[in-house]
Amino acid sequence: SRQSYYAAISFVDEQIGRVLEALKKRGELENTLIIFTADHGDMMGDHHMWRKCKPYEGSANIPMILRWPKSLRIKAERGKIREELVELRDVLPTFLDAASLQKPEEMDGASMLDVLRDKPWREQLDLEHSRIYEPHNAWTCLTDGTHKYIYFTLTGEQQLFDLSADPHELIDLAKDPEQLALLAEW
């Protein structure tokens, strides 16, 4: 399964290269905002799970790649990995911003171009998933990029991970009596 998944990623990568080459050939690359992302990852056997819709990094931490055109006059350096918490709700506000259009007040998300402009950005991100596919898989989650708290809404089970020390989410701090204060904080 992993081999096939990685092969699919390689295929998509080749096709993106073709799109970039076509934009370059037409002289439009520096007039085009490109956002590459996905709606989910795949567990690929991590935690003995497959598929999507899980609160763990394999499913929830997806790529968000921006290539902004020079015409936007953003001074940030390209080719850098940023750690700010972004999400799919940020895609439309980003395109609106790039087009110099105002985001409606009631619209969720924020322009990711603000990250590149070094403007203040969110410190936490909430994730949620209703029951689907599996009768017990419904959860809500909160992360600040270094910790992740998960609450399973149907069972009341809680999990807490230190993503800095435990990026594979193998040590559930919610079960550690010495971490009760941290669990209560989250």
Disulfide bonds with the S-S distance in Angstrom:
none
